[in-house]
């Protein structure tokens, strides 16, 4: 209810018209997290959000260039 409002009607319709209505829950979760980040220290989630990593160095977060620099076995394991 916190994020629902007239402005969200257009966003929800966009998700539905693009065939992504099954992603609606994820959409609202993303919005909630972004709102809490925006609230900063006044958010009850501040300390938890602030503890999350800002950079990931695992294979999922690597660019194609980074993957091309891996030794062949490591590249095969990440594919």
C-alpha positions in Angstrom: 0.0 0.0 0.0 2.9 2.3 0.7 4.0 2.4 -2.9 0.6 2.1 -4.6 -0.8 5.2 -6.0 -2.1 6.9 -9.2 1.5 7.3 -10.5 2.0 3.5 -10.3 -1.0 2.7 -12.5 1.0 3.7 -15.7 4.0 1.7 -14.6 1.9 -1.4 -13.8 0.1 -1.1 -17.2 3.5 -0.9 -18.9 4.6 -4.2 -17.2 1.4 -5.9 -18.2 1.5 -4.6 -21.8 5.1 -5.9 -22.1 4.1 -9.4 -20.9 5.9 -8.9 -17.6 3.0 -9.1 -15.2 4.6 -12.0 -13.5 7.4 -9.7 -12.5 5.1 -7.3 -10.6 6.1 -8.5 -7.2 9.8 -8.1 -8.1 9.1 -4.6 -9.4 7.6 -3.5 -6.2 10.3 -5.1 -4.1 12.9 -3.2 -6.2 11.0 0.0 -5.6 10.8 -0.6 -1.9 14.5 -1.2 -1.6 15.3 1.9 -3.7 13.0 4.0 -1.5 14.7 2.7 1.7 18.1 3.5 0.2 16.9 7.0 -0.7 15.6 7.5 2.9 19.2 6.9 4.1 19.7 7.1 7.9 16.0 7.6 8.5 15.2 4.2 7.1 14.9 1.3 9.6 16.8 -0.8 7.1 19.7 1.6 6.8 22.3 -0.5 8.7 21.4 -3.7 6.8 21.4 -1.9 3.4 24.7 -0.1 4.3 26.3 -3.5 5.0 25.7 -4.9 1.6 28.6 -5.0 -0.9 28.9 -2.2 -3.4 30.9 -4.2 -5.9 30.8 -7.9 -6.9 33.8 -9.7 -8.3 32.2 -13.0 -9.1 31.7 -14.4 -12.6 28.1 -13.4 -12.8 29.1 -9.7 -12.5 32.0 -9.9 -14.9 31.9 -8.3 -18.4 32.7 -10.3 -21.5 36.2 -8.8 -21.4 36.8 -10.0 -17.9 35.6 -13.5 -18.8 37.9 -13.6 -21.8 40.9 -12.9 -19.4 40.2 -16.0 -17.3 42.3 -19.1 -17.7 40.4 -21.6 -20.0 39.3 -23.9 -17.1 37.9 -21.1 -15.1 36.1 -19.7 -18.2 34.6 -23.1 -18.8 33.3 -23.4 -15.2 31.7 -19.9 -15.4 29.8 -20.6 -18.6 
